[in-house]
Amino acid sequence: MYQYMGLLFEVAFFCAGIYLYLFVIGRIKFNSFEAEAKAAKIRRDNGTALRILSLAVVAIMSMNIYLSLRDLM
């Protein structure tokens, strides 16, 4: 039971890392001009650090998902 919950959290963090990476590279668009301007400012100020952080989260979570699935089988 706890292994499945752990796997669920790992998948959630993996998806969050992918979403963060897509946000940082500019693939996520917003409807309002104000939100798009705030997102551009965040990308400009913190783009490199957020890109590295999101790639690290994706890499770590993919290894955790692989190890959890291997453990379950």
N, C-alpha and C positions, 0 to 999 in steps of 0.2 A: 504494500500500500504506500509506504513512504518513498519507495523507489520511484513509483509513478508520479508522485507529487513533486519529487526532485526533478524528474525529467520534464515535467510540465513547466516548472520554474526556469529550467535551463533553456527550454525552447522559447519561453517568453523573453528572457534576457537576450537570446540570440536574435529574435525579431526586433527587439529594441535597439540592438547594435546595428542591425541593417537599416532600420529607420533613421537612426542618427547619422549613419554614413551617407544615406541618400539625401538627408537634409543638408549636410555639410557640403556635398558636391553640387547642390542646387537642383536636384531632381524633384524635390517636394515644392509645389507651388501653393500659394495662398490666394484667396479671393480678394481680400482688401489690400489697398495700396499701403496702408499703415503697417499691416502685418508683414508684408513683403519687404518693406523698408527696415523693420526691426530684424527680420531674418537676414537680410543682407549685411546689416551692421554686425550681427553675431558672427556670421561667416567671415567677415573681414577681420574682426578683432581676434577671434578664437579658432579660425579655420584649421590651422595646422595641428593644434593640440587636440581638437575634437576629432579630426580625421584619424590621428594615431590612436586615440582612445577608443574610437568605435571599431577600428580594425583589430585592436587588441581584444576587445570584448567579443567580437565575432570569432576570432581565432580560439580564444579560451573556451567559449561556449560550444563551439563545434567539436573540440576535443572532449569536453565533458559529455556532450550528447552521444558521441561515438562510444565513449567508455561506459556510459549508462546503458545504452542499447546492447553493447557486448555483454555487460553484466546480467542483463535481463534474459538473454537468450542462452 
